[in-house]
Amino acid sequence: MNKNGVKGYIGGNTLMEMTIAFHYKKPIYIYCDISEDLQIKEEVYGLKSKFIKGDLSKIKLG
């Protein structure tokens, strides 16, 4: 989503929540692409996030 004029913005608090999910081996889904200008993009990629590009059918349950 867009925030602060940045397309695909992910903030620090969300990154912290993603880190906890990664620690507990939970899948991390990101709804839309993130901006290449995002300062924490390498951290987001490092958490093995799955980019679903708005397609909720890509989320596997169970």
Phi and psi restraints in degrees (value plus and minus 20) as a CYANA .aco file:
   2 ASN   PHI    -118.8   -78.8
   2 ASN   PSI     118.4   158.4
   3 LYS   PHI    -177.2  -137.2
   3 LYS   PSI     124.4   164.4
   4 ASN   PHI      34.6    74.6
   4 ASN   PSI      11.0    51.0
   5 GLY   PHI      55.2    95.2
   5 GLY   PSI      -8.7    31.3
   6 VAL   PHI    -133.5   -93.5
   6 VAL   PSI     101.1   141.1
   7 LYS   PHI     -92.4   -52.4
   7 LYS   PSI     114.1   154.1
   8 GLY   PHI      50.6    90.6
   8 GLY   PSI      15.6    55.6
   9 TYR   PHI     -88.3   -48.3
   9 TYR   PSI     115.3   155.3
  10 ILE   PHI    -150.2  -110.2
  10 ILE   PSI     106.0   146.0
  11 GLY   PHI    -112.8   -72.8
  11 GLY   PSI     156.0   196.0
  12 GLY   PHI     -80.9   -40.9
  12 GLY   PSI     -61.8   -21.8
  13 ASN   PHI     -84.4   -44.4
  13 ASN   PSI     -61.1   -21.1
  14 THR   PHI     -84.5   -44.5
  14 THR   PSI     -60.3   -20.3
  15 LEU   PHI     -81.0   -41.0
  15 LEU   PSI     -59.3   -19.3
  16 MET   PHI     -83.3   -43.3
  16 MET   PSI     -61.6   -21.6
  17 GLU   PHI     -85.0   -45.0
  17 GLU   PSI     -58.4   -18.4
  18 MET   PHI     -84.3   -44.3
  18 MET   PSI     -57.1   -17.1
  19 THR   PHI     -84.5   -44.5
  19 THR   PSI     -60.8   -20.8
  20 ILE   PHI     -83.7   -43.7
  20 ILE   PSI     -63.6   -23.6
  21 ALA   PHI     -80.1   -40.1
  21 ALA   PSI     -62.4   -22.4
  22 PHE   PHI     -81.7   -41.7
  22 PHE   PSI     -63.8   -23.8
  23 HIS   PHI     -78.8   -38.8
  23 HIS   PSI     -60.7   -20.7
  24 TYR   PHI    -109.4   -69.4
  24 TYR   PSI      -6.9    33.1
  25 LYS   PHI      38.5    78.5
  25 LYS   PSI      18.9    58.9
  26 LYS   PHI    -115.0   -75.0
  26 LYS   PSI     123.8   163.8
  27 PRO   PHI     -87.2   -47.2
  27 PRO   PSI     124.2   164.2
  28 ILE   PHI    -137.2   -97.2
  28 ILE   PSI      96.3   136.3
  29 TYR   PHI    -127.6   -87.6
  29 TYR   PSI     115.3   155.3
  30 ILE   PHI    -137.0   -97.0
  30 ILE   PSI     104.6   144.6
  31 TYR   PHI     -85.4   -45.4
  31 TYR   PSI     -60.8   -20.8
  32 CYS   PHI    -155.6  -115.6
  32 CYS   PSI     146.1   186.1
  33 ASP   PHI     -82.4   -42.4
  33 ASP   PSI     131.2   171.2
  34 ILE   PHI    -118.8   -78.8
  34 ILE   PSI     139.3   179.3
  35 SER   PHI     -91.8   -51.8
  35 SER   PSI     121.5   161.5
  36 GLU   PHI     -87.7   -47.7
  36 GLU   PSI     -36.5     3.5
  37 ASP   PHI    -106.4   -66.4
  37 ASP   PSI     -26.0    14.0
  38 LEU   PHI     -84.9   -44.9
  38 LEU   PSI     106.9   146.9
  39 GLN   PHI     -85.1   -45.1
  39 GLN   PSI     -45.5    -5.5
  40 ILE   PHI    -125.9   -85.9
  40 ILE   PSI       1.5    41.5
  41 LYS   PHI     -81.7   -41.7
  41 LYS   PSI     -58.5   -18.5
  42 GLU   PHI     -83.9   -43.9
  42 GLU   PSI     -56.5   -16.5
  43 GLU   PHI     -86.5   -46.5
  43 GLU   PSI     -60.8   -20.8
  44 VAL   PHI     -82.4   -42.4
  44 VAL   PSI     -65.4   -25.4
  45 TYR   PHI     -84.7   -44.7
  45 TYR   PSI     -57.1   -17.1
  46 GLY   PHI     -85.9   -45.9
  46 GLY   PSI     -40.3    -0.3
  47 LEU   PHI    -105.5   -65.5
  47 LEU   PSI     -11.0    29.0
  48 LYS   PHI      37.5    77.5
  48 LYS   PSI      22.9    62.9
  49 SER   PHI     -87.6   -47.6
  49 SER   PSI     126.5   166.5
  50 LYS   PHI    -124.1   -84.1
  50 LYS   PSI     100.1   140.1
  51 PHE   PHI    -110.5   -70.5
  51 PHE   PSI      97.6   137.6
  52 ILE   PHI    -120.7   -80.7
  52 ILE   PSI     -25.8    14.2
  53 LYS   PHI      28.6    68.6
  53 LYS   PSI      24.5    64.5
  54 GLY   PHI      61.8   101.8
  54 GLY   PSI     -20.7    19.3
  55 ASP   PHI    -118.6   -78.6
  55 ASP   PSI      74.3   114.3
  56 LEU   PHI     -85.8   -45.8
  56 LEU   PSI     -36.7     3.3
  57 SER   PHI     -88.7   -48.7
  57 SER   PSI     -33.4     6.6
  58 LYS   PHI     -97.7   -57.7
  58 LYS   PSI     -27.9    12.1
  59 ILE   PHI    -106.1   -66.1
  59 ILE   PSI      99.3   139.3
  60 LYS   PHI    -115.0   -75.0
  60 LYS   PSI     105.2   145.2
  61 LEU   PHI    -123.2   -83.2
  61 LEU   PSI     128.4   168.4
